[in-house]
């Protein structure tokens, strides 16, 4: 994998790189003349990049797309929007980065509403050659080829008169995407407890009802590490006061928080950044906010440290009370659900334009909360992200609830350095609830969001035992998933990713309903109301996760289980399930062998404080205690 930085014209002062962490990789800066396949021009509207590409190039990425998968022949506008209705590039987390099946990807460092068009015919001369010194795939580093018959990828950047782009090359899509994640500072590393069960309580609940949920969760022996509170915890929520409703629902919130912490729950609070006039931070925040209100609240200019510091005063007070995470809502805006948000003409004290801030708000909001947490571990939620956000331990969610769109977001998320949870909310019946929970178990965050439900959904549908078993399965996979996140953190490898990332063939290039969970598990969810589906496996031997039966090729899978298959040669570390995870938790690990594992091993990541990590390689001969965290049985 190699990364080349190329500067065209005069880039804008404010871009995603302005606020991103330091890259965790080497970058070679080259002049535009060395990239002969790319041309640049300035127009009255901004600037345009034209890239010569093979006519059979497949494109993936552009952020958290829920309406499409392979994007060749599409026009994608990178604009933050909630609940989009079509595959036009707008989404909760648009990212101006794409990867191809030809060994290269390009990140465009801009916060503008950049547009990618991959269907334009190109006018090329037959004697032109591809890049000689800086190529767009490994093969072309050593060989020149004619460009006749190629097409153009057009990249239109409004307003700007220049831009930095980063060309990333690699043998596989996985290598290119890993390079982008390292360019972003490396992948997020969540605390172990963040990978356990997460339950968000009904928004109208009071403290007694919240404590009742916690008590029943433990009585049912359903694994749960995190409880989330929705808007009703505040005195004002649209816009937000960030102040407990002490005269109403939460008169003894400090006692409640300590009770939950004592019972090994982590507490997570819903909020958005629009600040109500009754908030204690309103006056100090006003000089560092935009000139237009949202829901009668200030819009903080998080590009300014003064704004982040002023806003964080209330969050720090909540963190001191024991809060370990936040759900950062409504930072996406919408042209499709009511049109709420600040307009692009909004003026901010830093001088950033409204459109740039629209695309940057989500990631800067995360940055603000991480600064408030001052190094305390978290695994939180956010409604919008953008470029170079791989290192942020925040998982995206959506108000959409279609199962197919949720699965598509799961498959697509790995292309763009973002994390996504196909959360469970309501269900029509027990069968739908179980199918949805199966997908949650095999995702980065095991989230049930009951913000409008008076009962836990498994109480409503009478399937407490089935849900317990599924979440126990999740807990057995925590050490395996934690090791996958470690590789994300260190190497940039997404913990959840499309099959084409690792296996590039005619099938995987269009496969949008199966995905890899870590390096060794292939997941092919069955969507309610179906009870079977066709599964097609990449080349090689695979084994049924539950039975160990060898599988190859294409077949019909009919089961109440979610189809999961294990790669040949896998030594899978499965933990004895626990109800929650603390700093003292020790996992009892059974190494389950699939296929020929004579020379196989797996990685376990030891941590006692969720800040320092020690990898251990174990094989079939390993027995006894490993580090502080594991006992191999």
Protein Blocks (a to p, Z undefined) as FASTA:
>chain_A
ZZddddehjadfbdfklmmccdfbdcddddfklmmmbccdddfklpaddddddfkbccee
jijafkbcbfghiacdddddehiabdehpafbdcfbdddfeopacddddfbdcdddfkbc
cdddfkbccdfklccbfklmmoccdfehiacdddddehiacdcddddddfblklmmmmmm
mmnnpaadddfklmmccddddfkbcfklmmmmmmmmmmnopacfbdcddfklpmbfbdce
hiacfklmmmmlmmmmmmmmmnopacdddddfbdcfklmklmmmmmmccfbdeehiacdd
fkbmklmmmmmmmmmmmmmnopabdcdehklopakgoopacdfklccfklpafklmmmmm
mmmmmmmmmmmnnopacddddfbdcehilmpccdcddfbfcfklmmmmmmmmmmnopacd
dddfddfblklmmmmmmmmmmccbdcddfklbfbdfklmnopmkmmmmmmmmmmmmmmmm
mmmmmmmmmnopafbdcfklmmccfklmmmckbccehjkbccdddddfbfbdcddddedd
dddfklopacehjdddddfbdcddddehiacddddddfbdcfklccddddddehjfklgc
cdddddfklmaccdddddfkbgcjehjlbccZZ
